[in-house]
């Protein structure tokens, strides 16, 4: 038994919801540093305030992936309930975000927004695998990447367009400009409407059909953890304790304690899962998640390293592009100044360019290159283009020339969103697409946590008041990802 081949309309409907989700992410990525600084945050504290986003993804995505594999709500199916719930909560967060009266309120709403976006986003990755035949995975993730790019263009351009329509772009100290306020409100409405489109225009295959397609009757079984040793788990706990000790010895930022807590937490979770399995309770959510993480397919392990380096560079970009552009290209590091706010709007334009390039590259350049070079070498080449784009920030001072930089970044972004998933999707069991896609995103989230906790300490110690060097870090990490890509045979 084989799935029906999807035409253009089917491919459109399956991924259109991602258009709205990415509007939400684009508004967050391009404006949260600006919003935090408008509410009084110093540049050195931006990484710490951003920590809510990756931490939420780390916790939410594997859980939602596991649950969506096992959900079936009648006509709503198994992935679409999560699309709908996440979109509703995301829209509420976007409505409330620009009303924030304090940094704490803004940080809490960022936490809510990112959790809600992840509730919708993670099942969308598995949804492509659910709905498409293997020979359509590449085009399916390409279409999804095109919608991601298009949504990000719209979300990134909102403040810039509103400014040129006469909406106030400067606010009193401690207030958010109207351009940002109205952008978030419009983005919330667009997000919910686009996700609702996918919910109403698609019909999911039922559990029996999915089993028939996969030919797997026991794909839901958790790996057997009962025979695993506890000693390695104690090593993770010890590593967490060492990180916490080094924070005190080296005087690092207190947010680095979170990394130690995560290492120790994984060790404790692994011990709990092993003990549950030994007690005959090996089918719990915890044993599934821990067991599937430990038993990842080999190609997933190799792709994880590439994701780690790639997303480190992206998170550096999202946090630091606004202060870099405002300070070096517009001449102001003061968030209350008109020059700084103009720089913030220009970052929206830059982000729209790299996302627009990504949308086009996903449907044109990537298929053409992968047919000639293979997926892995195509990915490596695109990552090198992105590294060149980041490196150019070190020498360019005309903000208009940064549009050229964003072409390289956009090519890399297209490949990061499409190629790893295209290489991975066809190798995963149908019954575990949700959980494995959720676990794969751990390697998207962990580097973001690392950047959020460590980058502030690095900047204070070596480059105080000089954020341009964050772009050098981004370029180097993308080059490392490109080198790692050459180890993949695909």
VENVENBEL-V195975 format. One record per backbone hydrogen bond with DSSP energy under -1.0 kcal/mol. CO is the residue of the C=O (numbers start at 1). NH is the residue of the N-H. E is the energy in kcal/mol with one decimal. If there is no record, write none. Layout:
# VENVENBEL-V195975
co=CO nh=NH e=E
co=CO nh=NH e=E
This chain:
# VENVENBEL-V195975
co=7 nh=11 e=-2.5
co=8 nh=12 e=-2.5
co=9 nh=13 e=-2.7
co=10 nh=14 e=-2.3
co=11 nh=15 e=-1.3
co=12 nh=16 e=-1.5
co=15 nh=18 e=-1.6
co=16 nh=19 e=-1.7
co=17 nh=21 e=-2.0
co=18 nh=22 e=-2.5
co=19 nh=23 e=-1.2
co=20 nh=24 e=-1.8
co=21 nh=25 e=-2.0
co=22 nh=26 e=-2.9
co=23 nh=27 e=-2.4
co=24 nh=28 e=-2.0
co=25 nh=29 e=-3.2
co=26 nh=30 e=-2.6
co=27 nh=31 e=-1.3
co=28 nh=32 e=-2.1
co=31 nh=35 e=-2.9
co=32 nh=36 e=-3.1
co=33 nh=37 e=-2.5
co=34 nh=38 e=-2.2
co=35 nh=39 e=-1.5
co=36 nh=41 e=-2.3
co=37 nh=40 e=-1.4
co=38 nh=174 e=-1.4
co=42 nh=45 e=-1.2
co=43 nh=46 e=-1.1
co=45 nh=49 e=-1.9
co=46 nh=50 e=-2.0
co=48 nh=51 e=-1.0
co=50 nh=53 e=-1.3
co=51 nh=55 e=-1.9
co=52 nh=56 e=-2.2
co=53 nh=57 e=-1.9
co=54 nh=58 e=-2.5
co=55 nh=59 e=-1.8
co=56 nh=60 e=-2.9
co=57 nh=61 e=-2.0
co=60 nh=64 e=-3.0
co=61 nh=65 e=-2.8
co=62 nh=66 e=-2.4
co=63 nh=67 e=-2.6
co=64 nh=68 e=-2.9
co=65 nh=69 e=-1.4
co=67 nh=70 e=-1.1
co=73 nh=76 e=-2.0
co=77 nh=73 e=-2.5
co=79 nh=83 e=-1.6
co=80 nh=84 e=-2.4
co=81 nh=85 e=-2.3
co=82 nh=86 e=-2.3
co=83 nh=87 e=-2.2
co=84 nh=88 e=-2.1
co=85 nh=89 e=-2.1
co=86 nh=90 e=-2.4
co=87 nh=91 e=-2.3
co=88 nh=92 e=-1.7
co=89 nh=93 e=-2.1
co=90 nh=94 e=-2.5
co=91 nh=95 e=-1.9
co=92 nh=96 e=-1.8
co=93 nh=97 e=-2.3
co=96 nh=99 e=-1.5
co=97 nh=100 e=-1.9
co=102 nh=106 e=-2.1
co=103 nh=107 e=-2.7
co=104 nh=108 e=-2.4
co=105 nh=109 e=-2.3
co=106 nh=110 e=-2.1
co=107 nh=111 e=-2.0
co=108 nh=112 e=-2.2
co=109 nh=113 e=-3.0
co=110 nh=114 e=-2.8
co=111 nh=115 e=-2.3
co=112 nh=116 e=-2.4
co=113 nh=117 e=-2.7
co=114 nh=118 e=-2.2
co=115 nh=119 e=-1.8
co=116 nh=120 e=-1.6
co=117 nh=121 e=-3.1
co=118 nh=122 e=-2.0
co=121 nh=125 e=-1.3
co=122 nh=126 e=-1.3
co=123 nh=127 e=-2.3
co=124 nh=128 e=-1.3
co=126 nh=130 e=-2.4
co=127 nh=131 e=-2.4
co=128 nh=132 e=-1.8
co=133 nh=136 e=-1.8
co=134 nh=137 e=-1.5
co=136 nh=140 e=-2.5
co=137 nh=141 e=-2.7
co=138 nh=142 e=-1.8
co=139 nh=143 e=-2.6
co=140 nh=144 e=-2.1
co=141 nh=145 e=-2.2
co=142 nh=146 e=-2.2
co=143 nh=147 e=-2.2
co=144 nh=148 e=-2.2
co=145 nh=149 e=-2.7
co=146 nh=150 e=-2.6
co=147 nh=151 e=-2.9
co=148 nh=152 e=-2.1
co=149 nh=153 e=-2.1
co=150 nh=154 e=-2.1
co=151 nh=155 e=-2.7
co=152 nh=156 e=-2.7
co=153 nh=157 e=-2.0
co=154 nh=158 e=-1.1
co=157 nh=161 e=-2.8
co=158 nh=162 e=-2.5
co=159 nh=163 e=-2.3
co=160 nh=164 e=-1.8
co=162 nh=167 e=-2.4
co=163 nh=166 e=-1.4
co=168 nh=179 e=-1.7
co=172 nh=175 e=-2.1
co=177 nh=181 e=-2.2
co=178 nh=182 e=-2.9
co=179 nh=183 e=-1.3
co=180 nh=184 e=-2.2
co=181 nh=185 e=-1.6
co=182 nh=186 e=-2.5
co=183 nh=187 e=-2.4
co=184 nh=188 e=-2.0
co=185 nh=189 e=-1.6
co=186 nh=190 e=-2.3
co=187 nh=191 e=-2.5
co=188 nh=192 e=-2.0
co=189 nh=193 e=-2.1
co=190 nh=194 e=-2.2
co=191 nh=195 e=-2.0
co=192 nh=196 e=-2.2
co=193 nh=197 e=-1.6
co=194 nh=198 e=-1.5
co=195 nh=199 e=-2.2
co=196 nh=200 e=-2.3
co=197 nh=201 e=-1.7
co=206 nh=210 e=-2.5
co=207 nh=211 e=-2.1
co=208 nh=212 e=-2.1
co=209 nh=213 e=-2.5
co=210 nh=214 e=-2.1
co=211 nh=215 e=-2.4
co=218 nh=221 e=-1.4
co=225 nh=228 e=-1.7
co=230 nh=234 e=-1.5
co=231 nh=235 e=-1.3
co=232 nh=236 e=-1.3
co=233 nh=237 e=-1.7
co=234 nh=238 e=-2.5
co=235 nh=239 e=-2.3
co=236 nh=240 e=-2.0
co=237 nh=241 e=-2.0
co=238 nh=242 e=-2.3
co=239 nh=243 e=-2.2
co=240 nh=244 e=-2.1
co=241 nh=245 e=-2.1
co=242 nh=246 e=-2.4
co=243 nh=247 e=-1.7
co=244 nh=248 e=-1.2
co=245 nh=249 e=-2.3
co=246 nh=250 e=-2.9
co=247 nh=252 e=-1.4
co=253 nh=256 e=-1.9
co=254 nh=257 e=-1.7
co=255 nh=258 e=-1.7
co=256 nh=260 e=-1.3
co=257 nh=261 e=-2.5
co=258 nh=262 e=-2.4
co=259 nh=263 e=-2.2
co=260 nh=264 e=-2.4
co=261 nh=265 e=-2.5
co=262 nh=266 e=-2.3
co=263 nh=267 e=-1.8
co=264 nh=268 e=-2.4
co=265 nh=269 e=-2.7
co=266 nh=270 e=-2.3
co=267 nh=271 e=-2.1
co=268 nh=272 e=-2.5
co=269 nh=273 e=-2.3
co=270 nh=274 e=-2.3
co=271 nh=275 e=-2.5
co=272 nh=276 e=-2.3
co=273 nh=277 e=-2.3
co=274 nh=278 e=-2.4
co=275 nh=279 e=-1.4
co=276 nh=281 e=-3.0
co=277 nh=280 e=-1.6
co=284 nh=288 e=-2.1
co=285 nh=289 e=-2.6
co=286 nh=290 e=-2.7
co=287 nh=291 e=-2.2
co=288 nh=292 e=-2.8
co=289 nh=293 e=-2.0
co=290 nh=294 e=-2.2
co=291 nh=295 e=-1.6
co=297 nh=301 e=-1.5
co=298 nh=302 e=-1.9
co=299 nh=303 e=-2.4
co=300 nh=304 e=-1.6
co=301 nh=305 e=-1.1
co=302 nh=306 e=-1.1
co=303 nh=307 e=-2.6
co=304 nh=308 e=-2.3
co=305 nh=309 e=-1.8
co=306 nh=310 e=-2.5
co=307 nh=311 e=-2.7
co=308 nh=312 e=-1.2
co=309 nh=313 e=-1.6
co=310 nh=314 e=-1.7
co=311 nh=315 e=-2.2
co=312 nh=316 e=-1.9
co=313 nh=317 e=-2.0
co=314 nh=318 e=-2.5
co=315 nh=319 e=-2.1
co=316 nh=320 e=-2.4
co=317 nh=321 e=-2.2
co=320 nh=324 e=-2.2
co=321 nh=325 e=-3.0
co=322 nh=326 e=-2.6
co=323 nh=327 e=-2.1
co=324 nh=328 e=-2.7
co=325 nh=329 e=-1.9
co=325 nh=330 e=-1.3
co=326 nh=332 e=-2.6
co=334 nh=337 e=-2.1
co=337 nh=341 e=-1.9
co=338 nh=342 e=-2.3
co=339 nh=343 e=-2.2
co=340 nh=344 e=-2.2
co=341 nh=345 e=-2.0
co=342 nh=346 e=-2.1
co=343 nh=347 e=-1.9
co=344 nh=348 e=-1.3
co=345 nh=349 e=-1.4
co=346 nh=350 e=-2.8
co=347 nh=351 e=-2.9
co=348 nh=352 e=-1.9
co=349 nh=353 e=-2.0
co=350 nh=354 e=-2.2
co=351 nh=355 e=-1.9
co=352 nh=356 e=-2.4
co=353 nh=357 e=-2.9
co=354 nh=358 e=-1.9
co=355 nh=359 e=-2.2
co=356 nh=360 e=-1.9
co=357 nh=361 e=-3.0
co=358 nh=362 e=-2.4
co=360 nh=364 e=-1.3
co=361 nh=366 e=-2.8
co=364 nh=368 e=-1.7
co=365 nh=369 e=-2.9
co=366 nh=370 e=-2.9
co=367 nh=371 e=-1.6
co=369 nh=373 e=-3.5
co=370 nh=374 e=-1.3
co=374 nh=378 e=-1.9
co=375 nh=379 e=-2.3
co=376 nh=380 e=-2.2
co=377 nh=381 e=-2.4
co=378 nh=382 e=-2.3
co=379 nh=383 e=-2.2
co=380 nh=384 e=-1.8
co=381 nh=385 e=-1.7
co=382 nh=386 e=-1.8
co=383 nh=387 e=-2.3
co=384 nh=388 e=-2.1
co=385 nh=389 e=-1.7
co=386 nh=390 e=-2.2
co=387 nh=391 e=-2.5
co=388 nh=392 e=-1.6
co=390 nh=393 e=-1.3
co=391 nh=394 e=-1.6
co=392 nh=395 e=-1.3
co=392 nh=396 e=-2.1
co=398 nh=401 e=-1.2
co=400 nh=403 e=-1.4
co=401 nh=404 e=-1.5
co=402 nh=406 e=-2.0
co=405 nh=409 e=-1.7
co=406 nh=410 e=-2.5
co=407 nh=411 e=-2.1
co=408 nh=412 e=-2.0
co=409 nh=413 e=-2.6
co=410 nh=414 e=-2.3
co=411 nh=415 e=-1.8
co=412 nh=416 e=-2.6
co=413 nh=417 e=-2.0
co=414 nh=418 e=-1.2
co=415 nh=419 e=-1.8
co=418 nh=422 e=-2.4
co=419 nh=423 e=-2.6
co=420 nh=424 e=-1.5
co=421 nh=425 e=-3.0
co=424 nh=427 e=-2.0
co=425 nh=428 e=-1.1
co=429 nh=432 e=-1.8
co=430 nh=433 e=-1.2
co=432 nh=436 e=-2.4
co=433 nh=437 e=-2.3
co=434 nh=438 e=-2.2
co=435 nh=439 e=-2.7
co=436 nh=440 e=-2.5
co=437 nh=441 e=-1.3
co=439 nh=442 e=-1.5
co=440 nh=443 e=-1.2
co=441 nh=444 e=-1.0
co=441 nh=445 e=-1.9
co=442 nh=446 e=-3.2
co=445 nh=449 e=-2.3
co=446 nh=450 e=-2.5
co=447 nh=451 e=-2.5
co=448 nh=452 e=-2.7
co=449 nh=453 e=-2.1
co=450 nh=454 e=-2.7
co=451 nh=455 e=-1.8
co=454 nh=458 e=-2.2
co=455 nh=459 e=-2.7
co=456 nh=460 e=-2.2
co=457 nh=461 e=-2.2
co=458 nh=462 e=-2.6
co=459 nh=463 e=-1.2
co=463 nh=466 e=-2.1
co=466 nh=469 e=-1.3
co=467 nh=470 e=-2.0
co=468 nh=471 e=-1.4
co=469 nh=473 e=-1.6
co=470 nh=474 e=-2.0
co=471 nh=475 e=-2.1
co=472 nh=476 e=-2.2
co=473 nh=477 e=-2.2
co=474 nh=478 e=-1.9
co=475 nh=479 e=-1.8
co=476 nh=480 e=-2.0
co=477 nh=481 e=-1.9
co=478 nh=482 e=-2.2
co=479 nh=483 e=-2.2
co=480 nh=484 e=-2.1
co=481 nh=485 e=-1.8
co=484 nh=487 e=-1.5
co=485 nh=488 e=-1.7
co=490 nh=375 e=-1.5
